[in-house]
Amino acid sequence: MKLLRKGTAQLQQKKSESEKNLRNYAFLPSDELYSSMSAKAAGLTAEQVEERQDEYGKNIITTGKNNTVLHRLKESVINPFS
C-alpha cells in the first residue's frame, strides 16, 4: 500500500508541476514563448522536428499498464468471478 501511495504522490507532483508550467507559458508574450521553446511562429522545419523527436521522443500519449492493484481491485468488484 505504501508503494501505491508513493506512486500516487509522485503522479500528483508531476501533474502539479505540469499545470504550473502550462500556466506560466500561457501568460508569456508570444515572442518570449517561442524563444523559450526555440521555435518560430511559422513552426519547425522538418529537420528540427526530427532532431526533437530523437531527443524527446514522439508526441504520443501512452497509457500505463492495466495490471495495477487498483485496476485489479476494480475489475474484481465489477466481475467477482474472474
C-alpha positions in Angstrom: 0.0 0.0 0.0 2.9 2.3 0.7 4.1 1.8 -2.9 0.7 2.8 -4.2 0.7 6.0 -2.1 4.2 6.9 -3.2 3.3 6.4 -6.8 0.2 8.5 -6.4 2.1 11.2 -4.7 4.7 11.3 -7.5 2.0 11.5 -10.1 0.3 14.4 -8.2 3.6 16.2 -8.0 4.3 15.8 -11.7 0.7 16.9 -12.5 1.1 19.9 -10.3 4.5 20.8 -12.0 3.0 20.4 -15.4 0.0 22.6 -14.6 2.3 25.3 -13.2 4.4 25.2 -16.3 1.4 25.5 -18.6 0.1 28.5 -16.6 3.5 30.2 -16.9 3.6 29.6 -20.7 0.0 30.7 -21.1 0.8 34.2 -19.9 4.1 34.7 -21.7 4.2 37.1 -24.6 4.4 35.3 -28.0 8.0 36.2 -28.7 9.2 35.0 -25.3 7.2 31.8 -25.6 8.7 31.0 -29.0 12.1 31.9 -27.7 11.8 29.6 -24.7 10.7 26.8 -27.0 13.5 27.5 -29.5 10.7 27.8 -32.2 9.3 30.4 -34.6 5.7 31.4 -35.2 5.9 29.6 -38.6 6.7 26.4 -36.9 9.6 24.0 -37.0 11.5 22.7 -40.1 11.3 19.0 -40.9 15.0 18.8 -39.7 14.1 20.4 -36.4 11.2 18.1 -35.9 13.4 15.1 -36.5 16.0 16.4 -34.1 13.5 17.0 -31.3 11.8 13.6 -31.8 15.3 12.0 -31.5 15.9 13.9 -28.3 12.5 13.9 -26.6 10.6 11.1 -28.4 7.4 11.3 -30.5 4.5 13.2 -29.2 2.4 10.2 -28.4 0.1 9.8 -25.4 0.7 6.4 -23.8 -1.2 4.7 -21.0 0.2 2.7 -18.1 -0.2 -0.9 -17.6 -3.7 -2.1 -16.6 -2.3 -4.7 -14.2 -2.1 -2.3 -11.2 -3.5 -3.2 -7.8 -6.2 -0.6 -8.2 -7.2 -1.9 -11.6 -7.4 -5.5 -10.4 -9.5 -4.4 -7.4 -11.9 -2.5 -9.7 -12.1 -5.5 -12.1 -12.8 -7.9 -9.2 -15.7 -5.7 -8.0 -17.1 -5.4 -11.5 -16.7 -9.2 -12.2 -16.2 -11.1 -8.9 -15.9 -14.5 -10.8 -12.7 -13.7 -12.7 
